[in-house]
Amino acid sequence: MNTIWLLALVVGMSFLATGALRRYALARSLIDIPNARSSHSVPTPRGGGVAIVISFLVALPVLAWTGAITWSLALALLGAGGWIAVVGFLDDHGHIAARWRLLAHFGGALWALYWIGGLAPFNVFGQSLNLAWFGYVIGAFYLVWMLNLYNFMDGIDGLASIEAICVCLGACVTYWIGSDSGLSIAPGMLVMAVLGFLFWNFPPAKIFMGDAGSGFLGLTLGVLSLHAAWSNPAFLWVWLILLGVFIVDATFTLMRRLLRGDKVYEAHRSHGYQYASRQFGKHRPVTMAIAAINFFWLLPVAILVVMQYLDGAVGLVLAYLPLVFLACKFHAGELENA
């Protein structure tokens, strides 16, 4: 099948599946009711992210069969992504204890790492570091943090969708500049899967993503970043830079809450983006501002790294400094009544 036709099929499948899931959620009363820890004010169906999962995973065997992606990447994403989505779906419909969710998350991460070969050697200030078996440990914690931070950051309309689209498009640009355009097939396909869902999720959202979708996206983006590093070590830095908004806000907020002694597994609304949405009174300005940060700040820095004008670690620090300032400005991690 021609890749262009497959892209069109995926976006159409995602769009139609999201609409069907919205009807299912309304019929089964799978509704997020606003409460004191919510960032929305209108009862809204949840679980629409399953459409992203289905449409993207269906495309993977086709891409692998045609040689557009490797079978190892396809199996990594099919097994780990599908497993994480199932765990998230079950949690959306009931409740799974945090310790069992975490165990399941590490299981999915290790499956993915097995198929992509773990953490590739990477460069820091011109020196190549090969962590060997310890790379699997670091890689597992990285993937688990990625899927959980994506859950944390999926709190206002359109944000998680826009972030995934911006990051994947940014990665495709850097692949083209780095003469590895073949790597853009998988993230490009993910863009189409998210785009079909975004029609329903753009502010004001008609359906929410839910843990099945957000956890799947976080893990998938993490796997794509580790897989790309085997082609060019600079690509790992590129992905970390492009994901900067989510990484900084989520990590900054988590550290503050840990230091304060909060129960970090409990729901809250103390992320910087949540404070910002309350300050502006709407979700759309915050979501679009983050898209602008991705395209007009993080992407140029990532391009400088892949063109070797900046060391990856230097580029990461440069990219994150303004984001840390914004996290402080918007009180990320502070008590709401502070």
C-alpha angles and dihedrals in degrees: 000000000000110000092230091056091047090052090052091047092051095051091047093047091049092049095049094041091052090053090050091048090051090056090046092050092049092048092048094040092241091159132149104227113203115250139163091286096047128104093205131071103199125070105252134184116249138203099062092131089080086078089062091050096049097044094047097043092048089057096051100075089047091052091047093047091053092046095245089125132014122263089235091061091043092052092046092054096038095051101037097033094046092047094049091047091052091050090049092047091053090047090050090054097044132338135291118194113254094242092055092046090052092049090051090049092055090047091055092045093052092049090054093045091052092057098043094043101250125267115347121224109273136196125244117181090338095311121114115226121199111187094183111189092358086063088071090057093048090043093052093051090046093053093045091050091048094054093044096046088051088055089050094049095048093090108112133046116288097350101115091042095049091046093053092048094047094047094047093046090048091051090050090053092051091046089055092048090047092051093245099109091147089074090064095075097083098043089042090055090048089054089057093048092051093043092060089052094044091066087069097034102047112113119312088039120216091194136012127232099235128201093291091063101035095047090047092051093048093050094043093051089048093051092047090052094051092044092052091052089068089064096044125359089215090067092070089059089045092056093045089052094047091049090049099115093056096038095050098043095045096043095043091049093046093050093050092049092047092051090050091051097244122158095254094197091062121095117260140155103223099114116122093245090053092052089047093051091052091047092052093038092227139070098220099070091052094046092049093044090056090050088053092050089052096050102034102036115016097039095053090050090049090050091053089053095050090046087053095239088120131036110243095242092047090049091050093053092045092050095046100047096078089042091056088050090053091047089055093043092053094043097244109194096008122130109265093235093045 
